[in-house]
Amino acid sequence: MQPTPPTPPSPHPSPPLDADLVRRLVASQFPHWAELPVRQLETAGTDNAMFRLGDELVVRLPKADWAQGQVEKEQRWLPLLAPALPLPVPVPVGRGVPGEGFGQAWSVFRWLDGSDAYEAPVGDLASAAVALGRFGAALRTVDATGGPVSFRGGHVTEWEEGGMAQAIRELGEDGTLDAAAATAAWEAVLRLPQWDRAPVWVHGDLLPGNLLTRDGRLSAVIDWGGLGTGDPACDMMAAWTLLTPETRPLFREAARVDDATWARGRGWALCWGIVTEHYYRGKNPVLAEVAHRAWTQALPEYASIPG
């Protein structure tokens, strides 16, 4: 996964993504909400800016070029998926169009109360492991006909685009990881059998920042920008980004995946963790920390895998 190169400056630059812009957009397109207070929310996400709208709503504005198209996808598919899922998910209640100098579509969702699992860690990891595993299993039962392909729905090499070798080398050179061990583990990942069944729905980004907690328990799954179809292995990453060696088996049992899918999920945790830490350290400390946890949880498991 190579970072998207910056685009040249536009002769008509977009306005700042701030509360004032959201107030103008809401007033012009949803006048019945125009009197509601607007407050920007601080998040570590790279795709969207979030704004609380009153007590019951939240506005989501794409802030990255690669996030274009997420609005249409979420507007179409989340209302279909939500009734089948055992945890709450954001359901859109308004679809905004470009305006006020802002050139992309945007969404209004019902507010889901809670804090993300990075800021407010899960207290009962065993219950969370079972709940999240069941969530993924339920997601995969929904008919995926016509669904878009997830950007993490294919082979992990389609995502990292050759960046793994450089990340291993440079993190090894500065002592962050054991390059020989990481290379051997990566070679094992590349030998795994790949998904050969019909594509299924995947969230695509089940990181702690996209999971909400209340009173120490998992309460909702948010940020569906990676929603799509493909190999469910990418959604197994939560076992290494969130859970522990003691609770991973509970997640695996509840998720109902075969050995090969579980192994590919471990490979995703290894690769996503190393490539993401390499890219985001110094840029996004939250993502870098989650990424570090992913690969440091995954890598030791390769020592006990035959071959």
Residue pairs with C-beta under 8 A, 6 or more apart in sequence:
1 159
1 160
1 161
1 163
1 275
1 276
2 161
2 162
2 163
3 279
4 64
4 65
4 66
7 65
12 101
14 101
14 102
14 103
15 21
15 100
15 101
15 102
17 49
17 61
17 63
17 102
18 40
19 38
19 39
19 40
19 51
21 61
21 100
21 101
21 102
22 38
22 40
22 51
22 53
22 59
22 61
23 34
23 38
24 99
24 100
25 59
25 96
25 99
25 100
25 102
25 106
26 33
26 34
26 36
26 38
26 53
26 59
26 108
27 34
28 99
28 100
29 94
29 96
29 97
29 99
30 94
30 96
30 108
33 53
33 54
33 57
33 94
33 108
36 53
36 54
36 57
37 52
37 53
37 54
38 51
38 52
38 53
38 59
39 51
39 52
40 49
40 50
40 51
40 52
41 50
41 51
41 52
41 58
43 50
43 116
43 209
44 118
44 209
44 284
44 286
44 287
45 209
45 223
46 64
46 284
46 287
47 62
47 63
47 64
47 66
47 67
47 70
47 223
47 225
48 60
48 61
48 62
48 63
48 64
48 67
48 70
48 223
48 225
49 60
49 61
49 63
50 58
50 59
50 60
50 61
51 58
51 59
51 60
51 61
52 58
52 111
53 59
53 108
55 111
56 110
56 111
57 93
57 94
57 108
57 109
57 110
57 111
58 90
58 108
58 109
58 110
58 111
59 96
59 106
59 107
59 108
60 71
60 106
60 107
60 108
60 109
61 102
61 104
61 106
62 68
62 70
62 71
62 104
62 105
62 106
67 104
67 225
68 104
70 224
70 225
71 95
71 104
71 105
71 106
71 107
72 105
73 148
73 224
73 225
73 227
73 228
74 90
74 92
74 107
74 224
74 225
74 227
75 92
75 95
75 107
77 147
77 227
78 89
78 90
78 91
78 92
78 224
78 227
79 91
79 92
80 142
81 89
81 139
81 142
81 201
82 88
82 89
82 91
84 138
84 139
84 141
84 142
85 135
85 138
85 139
85 221
86 131
86 134
86 135
86 138
87 131
87 132
87 135
87 218
87 219
87 220
87 221
88 112
88 219
88 220
88 221
89 220
89 221
89 222
89 224
90 109
90 110
90 112
90 220
90 222
90 224
91 109
91 110
92 107
92 108
92 109
93 108
93 109
93 110
94 107
94 108
95 105
95 106
95 107
95 108
96 105
96 106
96 107
96 108
97 105
98 104
98 105
112 212
112 219
112 220
112 222
113 212
113 214
113 219
114 120
114 212
114 213
114 214
114 219
114 220
115 212
115 213
115 214
116 208
116 209
116 210
116 211
116 212
116 213
116 222
117 208
117 209
117 211
117 212
117 213
117 218
117 242
118 207
118 208
118 209
118 286
118 290
120 213
120 216
121 208
121 213
121 216
122 128
122 211
122 213
122 216
122 217
122 218
122 242
123 213
123 215
123 216
123 217
124 216
124 217
125 242
125 243
125 244
125 246
125 247
126 246
126 247
126 250
127 217
127 218
128 217
128 218
128 242
128 243
128 247
129 239
129 243
129 247
129 248
129 250
129 251
129 254
130 250
130 251
130 254
131 218
131 254
132 206
132 211
132 218
132 238
132 242
132 251
132 254
132 255
133 250
133 251
133 252
133 253
133 254
133 255
133 256
134 254
134 255
135 221
136 202
136 203
136 206
136 232
136 235
136 236
136 255
137 254
137 255
137 256
139 200
139 201
139 202
139 203
139 235
140 200
140 201
140 202
140 232
142 201
144 198
144 199
144 200
144 201
144 229
147 199
147 201
147 228
147 229
148 227
148 228
148 229
149 199
149 228
149 229
149 230
150 202
150 204
150 226
150 227
150 228
150 229
150 230
150 234
151 159
151 204
151 226
151 228
152 159
152 202
152 204
152 205
152 226
152 228
152 230
152 234
152 268
153 199
153 202
153 204
153 228
153 229
153 230
153 231
153 234
154 230
154 231
155 194
155 231
156 189
156 233
156 234
156 264
156 267
156 268
156 271
156 272
157 190
159 271
159 272
160 271
160 275
163 275
163 278
163 279
164 186
164 271
164 274
164 275
166 278
167 274
167 275
167 277
167 278
167 279
168 177
168 179
168 182
168 183
168 186
168 274
169 179
170 278
171 177
171 179
171 182
171 274
171 277
171 278
172 178
172 179
172 180
172 182
173 179
176 277
177 274
177 295
177 299
178 299
181 299
181 302
181 303
182 270
182 274
182 295
182 299
184 302
185 270
185 298
185 299
185 302
186 267
186 270
186 271
188 267
188 302
188 305
188 307
189 263
189 264
189 266
189 267
189 270
189 271
192 260
192 263
192 264
192 267
193 260
194 231
194 264
195 230
195 231
195 232
195 233
195 261
195 264
199 229
199 230
199 231
200 229
200 230
200 232
201 227
201 228
201 229
202 226
202 227
202 228
202 229
202 230
202 231
202 232
202 234
202 235
203 210
203 221
203 224
203 226
203 227
203 235
204 225
204 226
204 227
204 228
204 234
204 235
205 223
205 225
205 226
206 221
206 235
206 237
206 238
206 241
206 242
207 237
207 238
207 241
207 242
207 290
208 241
208 242
208 290
209 223
209 286
209 287
209 290
210 221
210 222
210 223
211 218
211 220
211 221
211 222
211 238
211 242
212 218
212 219
212 220
212 221
212 222
213 219
231 261
231 264
232 257
232 261
233 257
233 261
233 262
233 264
233 265
233 267
233 268
234 265
234 268
235 255
235 265
236 252
236 255
236 257
236 261
236 262
236 264
236 265
236 266
236 268
236 269
237 265
237 268
237 269
237 272
237 294
238 251
239 248
239 251
239 252
239 265
239 266
239 269
240 248
240 266
240 269
240 273
240 293
240 294
240 295
240 297
240 298
241 269
241 273
241 290
241 293
241 294
241 297
243 251
244 297
245 297
252 262
257 265
266 298
266 301
266 302
269 294
269 295
269 297
269 298
270 294
270 295
270 298
270 299
270 302
272 291
272 294
272 295
273 291
273 292
273 293
273 294
273 295
273 296
273 298
274 291
274 295
275 291
276 287
276 288
276 290
276 291
276 294
277 288
277 291
277 292
277 295
280 287
280 288
280 291
281 288
282 288
